Amino acid sequence: MRVISADGEQLGIMSRDEALSLAEQKNLDLVCIAPKAEPPVCKILDYGKFKYDQQKKEKEAKKKQHTTQIKEIRLSTFIEEHDIMVKAKTGAKFLKDGNKLKVSLRFRGRERDYVSTGQEVMEKFAEAVSDVGVVEKKPKFEGRSLTMILSPRGDK
């Protein structure tokens, strides 16, 4: 196996027993870092400190990670202008936080006859949040609902 010292110096290729005795002399552990390499790579180091550093790196990577969620806002066919603006303000807040936004408009009963009105409502909403979001998926029918997906402006 290829052995590396605690300070990163290559000690060369040696047997397992030789590497273990060398590690014991220095009161450290022999840790196999790349077992699938040819020959396997082992390092002489303090295992407790090694584990601690690994956990610290994982924690740091997790902090920097941001998961995108899809938030939903529901509209109705005959919604007033002011109500669209109120919902658009909420939607803009979701988009600023880096989340995607699903806008859905459900047609009930005879409202199905007013598809054009529903399309207009969706366009007004998209225009109201256009400064922070961009339409990712145009309004499309899914069953009795008209849905549209917006994503934050920084994504595109």
N, C-alpha and C positions, 0 to 999 in steps of 0.2 A: 504494500500500500504506500501511496505517496503521503509523506508527513510534512506538515507545516507547523512552525513554532508559534508561540503566543503572539509574538510581535510581527508575524507575517512572513518570516524568513523560511525559504524552502530548505528542509533538512534532507530531502532525497527520498528514494524508495527503500523501504526496509520491511522486515517481517512484523507481524502483529505483536509478538512478544517483545521485540526490541523497542517498538513504539510505546508499548505500555510501560516498560521499565523506565524509559526516558521521561514519560509523563509523571510517574511516581516519584522520580528523583526531584522533579520541580514542584511536587505537591499540587499537580493539576490533573485534569481529566483528558482522556483521548476521545474526541467526538468525531464521528464519521459525518462529514459535510456533504460529500457527493458519492453515495454508495454505488451508483450506476456507472460512474466514470471508469475508464480503463487505464491504469489501476485505480481502485477506490481512493478518494482523497479524505484524509483525516487531519484534524487540527488539535494541537495541544493547547487547551485553555481551561478556564474555570467555568464549569458547566452551569452553575447557578447564575453567574453573571451573564453568560450566553443566553440563557432562557429569559432573564430579565430584559436584556436588550431586545430580544425578539418580540416580547410582549409589548414593549414600549413602541417599537416600530409599527406593530399591528394597530395599536391604539391610535397612533398618529395618523395612519392611513385611513382609519375609520372616521376620524374627525373631519378629514378633508372630503369624504364621500358625501354626496348629496343625492337622495333618491327623489325622483320626480313623481309627484302624485297627480292624479286626474281629479280635479274638483268639478262639481256639476252645478249648473244653474238652470232652473226651469222657468220657462216663460209660458204665457198663454196667448192665444190668438188675438184677443181684443184687449191687449194690455195698453195702458195709457203711456204717453210720451215720458212723463216724469218717472213712472215706475220703471221704464226701461233704463233711464239714467241712473236710478238708485241701484238697480241690479248690475248695471255696467260698472259702477263704482266698486262694487263688491268683487266683480269679476276682474277688474284691473288690479285690485289688491292681490288676488290669487296669482295673477300673471307676474306681478312684480316679485312675488316670493319665489318665482321660478317653477310654479306648477303649471300643468296644462289645464285647459278649461273645456269642459263639454257643455254645450248649450243645447238644451232640448226643449221642444215645443210640442205638447201633446194635443192632438185633435180629439175632441169628445163629440159624440153624436153627430149632429149636422154641421159641426165646424169643419168637417172634411171638405165641404163645398167651398171653403174660403182659404184654399192652399196659397193663393197669391198674397193674401193678407199675412199669412204666416211667414212667407218668404220675405216680405217687406220688413216684418218685425225682426227677423234674423239679420237682415242687411243693416238695419238701424243699430242693432246691438253691436255688430262687427265694426261698424263705423265709429261707434262710441268708444270702443276699446282699442282702436287702431293705433294709437300712440304707444301702447305697451305690448300689444299682442298682434299676431298675424294669423290669418285663417290657414289652418293646416289641412283641414278636410271640409270642403264646401257643404252647405246644407243638403242633406239627403234623407229620404224617407227610410225609416226602419219600423215597419209595422204601422202603428197609428201615430208615430212620432216623427218629427223632423229634427235631425240632430246635426250639429256642427262642432268641430273641434278646433280650438285656438291654442297656439303655443306662444310662449314669451318671445319677444322680438329678438333677443340675443341669440336664440337657437338658429335662426336662419341667416 
